[in-house]
Protein backbone atom coordinates (compact mmCIF):
# COMPACT_ATOMS: atom_id res chain seq x y z
CA UNK A 1 0.00 0.00 0.00
CA UNK A 2 1.15 3.49 -0.84
CA UNK A 3 0.83 6.06 1.91
CA UNK A 4 -1.48 8.79 0.51
CA UNK A 5 0.22 11.44 2.61
CA UNK A 6 3.41 10.92 0.57
CA UNK A 7 1.79 11.87 -2.72
CA UNK A 8 1.15 15.62 -2.22
CA UNK A 9 4.65 16.28 -0.90
CA UNK A 10 6.36 14.29 -3.66
CA UNK A 11 4.33 16.02 -6.37
CA UNK A 12 5.04 19.36 -4.70
CA UNK A 13 8.77 18.57 -4.60
CA UNK A 14 8.75 17.62 -8.28
CA UNK A 15 7.06 20.90 -9.16
CA UNK A 16 9.57 22.87 -7.08
CA UNK A 17 12.53 21.12 -8.68
CA UNK A 18 11.13 21.70 -12.16
CA UNK A 19 10.49 25.37 -11.39
CA UNK A 20 14.00 25.70 -10.00
CA UNK A 21 15.49 24.16 -13.16
CA UNK A 22 13.50 26.48 -15.41
CA UNK A 23 14.42 29.51 -13.29
CA UNK A 24 18.15 28.67 -13.34
CA UNK A 25 17.97 28.08 -17.09
CA UNK A 26 16.34 31.46 -17.68
CA UNK A 27 18.89 33.12 -15.38
CA UNK A 28 21.74 31.51 -17.35
CA UNK A 29 20.17 32.58 -20.66
CA UNK A 30 19.83 36.21 -19.56
CA UNK A 31 23.40 36.12 -18.20
CA UNK A 32 24.70 34.86 -21.57
CA UNK A 33 22.76 37.60 -23.35
CA UNK A 34 24.47 40.18 -21.14
CA UNK A 35 27.87 38.80 -22.13
CA UNK A 36 27.11 39.02 -25.86
SVG drawing of the C-alpha trace seen along z (x, -y; Angstrom):
<svg xmlns="http://www.w3.org/2000/svg" viewBox="-4 -43 34 45">
<polyline fill="none" stroke="black" stroke-width="0.4" points="0.0,0.0 1.2,-3.5 0.8,-6.1 -1.5,-8.8 0.2,-11.4 3.4,-10.9 1.8,-11.9 1.2,-15.6 4.7,-16.3 6.4,-14.3 4.3,-16.0 5.0,-19.4 8.8,-18.6 8.8,-17.6 7.1,-20.9 9.6,-22.9 12.5,-21.1 11.1,-21.7 10.5,-25.4 14.0,-25.7 15.5,-24.2 13.5,-26.5 14.4,-29.5 18.2,-28.7 18.0,-28.1 16.3,-31.5 18.9,-33.1 21.7,-31.5 20.2,-32.6 19.8,-36.2 23.4,-36.1 24.7,-34.9 22.8,-37.6 24.5,-40.2 27.9,-38.8 27.1,-39.0"/>
</svg>
